[in-house]
Amino acid sequence: MIDKKLIYEGVGALVLLVIFNSTRKLELKEVTQANPSKSFDSSSLPHYLQPPLRLNDGEPIPTPVKKEFTLNLIGSYPRFDTA
């Protein structure tokens, strides 16, 4: 009996919150841009966030740089800061 009462109270609270939030009127404010003639420049972004370069017409697709496959039998790379 107590479990059903808690469920009904939770559902009632949820319904009241939905009704309250759906009847509120939101006030929209216009955003004005300070300098509308300035465009975005991606050169100031870090390297990992810069967009890829667009290829010109007829330019071949560059081949990716492949790493050599090596088996590291030591288990880890040697540390050069302790020498």
Secondary structure, DSSP 8 states (H G I E B T S, - for coil): -HHHHHHHHHHHHHHHHHHHHHH----------S-TT----GGGS-GGGS------TT--------------SSSS---SS--
